[in-house]
Amino acid sequence: MARAATTSDAFNAIAEPQRREILGLLRGGERPVTDLARDLGMTQPQASKHLRVLREVGLVRVREAGKQRLYGLDARGLRPIHEWVGGFERFWNASFDRLDEYVQELKQASQEAAPDDGEQ
């Protein structure tokens, strides 16, 4: 089965580690491409290419501010990813709940099996 084009799917877009880093930086607020490129150790054209992909899938928005273009996170585009990951979160929460119950049972069994210091 052919993989969806990177620019049509948020999952494929964030599969690229540098794009995830860009999203992480944008959590702190809007940034110009030059700042993003500098912080990520890449050229401005490389950063622009990643930003274009993120913008096309709805993860990043851009606005003009004088001569600068400021890029910001558009978290609405993360909703499908959040919902998908949420299923795994429920799985892990249930697993940890079962583990906690087991640990509590072990503690109780250990306390019941320990000799009482008051009896001699």
DAMO-V690100 format. One record per residue. N is the residue number from 1. RES is the residue in three letters. SS is DSSP state (hx for helix, st for strand, lp for the rest). PSI is psi in whole degrees, 0 to 359 (999 if undefined). BURIAL is 1 if it has 9 or more other ideal C-beta (glycine too) atoms within 8 Angstrom, else 0. Layout:
# DAMO-V690100
<<N;RES;SS;PSI;BURIAL> <N;RES;SS;PSI;BURIAL>>
This chain:
# DAMO-V690100
<<1;MET;lp;132;0> <2;ALA;lp;143;0> <3;ARG;lp;143;0> <4;ALA;lp;148;0> <5;ALA;lp;141;0> <6;THR;hx;324;1> <7;THR;hx;1;0> <8;SER;hx;357;0> <9;ASP;lp;125;1> <10;ALA;hx;325;1> <11;PHE;hx;314;1> <12;ASN;hx;323;1> <13;ALA;hx;319;1> <14;ILE;lp;359;1> <15;ALA;lp;337;0> <16;GLU;lp;119;1> <17;PRO;hx;323;0> <18;GLN;hx;329;1> <19;ARG;hx;323;1> <20;ARG;hx;323;1> <21;GLU;hx;319;1> <22;ILE;hx;313;1> <23;LEU;hx;321;1> <24;GLY;hx;318;0> <25;LEU;hx;324;1> <26;LEU;hx;347;1> <27;ARG;lp;331;0> <28;GLY;lp;354;0> <29;GLY;lp;177;0> <30;GLU;lp;146;0> <31;ARG;st;146;1> <32;PRO;st;157;1> <33;VAL;hx;326;1> <34;THR;hx;320;0> <35;ASP;hx;317;0> <36;LEU;hx;314;1> <37;ALA;hx;314;1> <38;ARG;hx;311;0> <39;ASP;hx;333;0> <40;LEU;hx;356;1> <41;GLY;lp;38;0> <42;MET;lp;170;0> <43;THR;lp;161;0> <44;GLN;hx;318;0> <45;PRO;hx;324;0> <46;GLN;hx;314;1> <47;ALA;hx;319;1> <48;SER;hx;321;1> <49;LYS;hx;315;0> <50;HIS;hx;319;1> <51;LEU;hx;324;1> <52;ARG;hx;314;0> <53;VAL;hx;314;1> <54;LEU;hx;324;1> <55;ARG;hx;319;1> <56;GLU;hx;332;1> <57;VAL;lp;3;1> <58;GLY;lp;22;0> <59;LEU;lp;343;1> <60;VAL;st;143;1> <61;ARG;st;160;0> <62;VAL;st;144;1> <63;ARG;st;150;0> <64;GLU;st;136;0> <65;ALA;st;90;0> <66;GLY;lp;235;0> <67;LYS;lp;354;0> <68;GLN;st;153;0> <69;ARG;st;121;1> <70;LEU;st;131;1> <71;TYR;st;138;1> <72;GLY;st;158;1> <73;LEU;st;136;1> <74;ASP;lp;88;1> <75;ALA;hx;343;0> <76;ARG;hx;328;0> <77;GLY;hx;344;1> <78;LEU;hx;352;1> <79;ARG;hx;313;0> <80;PRO;hx;325;0> <81;ILE;hx;316;1> <82;HIS;hx;316;0> <83;GLU;hx;321;0> <84;TRP;hx;314;1> <85;VAL;hx;329;0> <86;GLY;hx;326;0> <87;GLY;hx;323;0> <88;PHE;hx;328;0> <89;GLU;hx;317;0> <90;ARG;hx;320;0> <91;PHE;hx;311;0> <92;TRP;hx;321;0> <93;ASN;hx;317;0> <94;ALA;hx;320;0> <95;SER;hx;317;0> <96;PHE;hx;325;0> <97;ASP;hx;316;0> <98;ARG;hx;320;0> <99;LEU;hx;318;0> <100;ASP;hx;317;0> <101;GLU;hx;318;0> <102;TYR;hx;317;0> <103;VAL;hx;318;0> <104;GLN;hx;320;0> <105;GLU;hx;318;0> <106;LEU;hx;317;0> <107;LYS;hx;315;0> <108;GLN;hx;316;0> <109;ALA;hx;322;0> <110;SER;hx;319;0> <111;GLN;hx;322;0> <112;GLU;hx;329;0> <113;ALA;hx;342;0> <114;ALA;lp;139;0> <115;PRO;lp;144;0> <116;ASP;lp;124;0> <117;ASP;lp;339;0> <118;GLY;lp;344;0> <119;GLU;lp;133;0> <120;GLN;lp;999;0>>
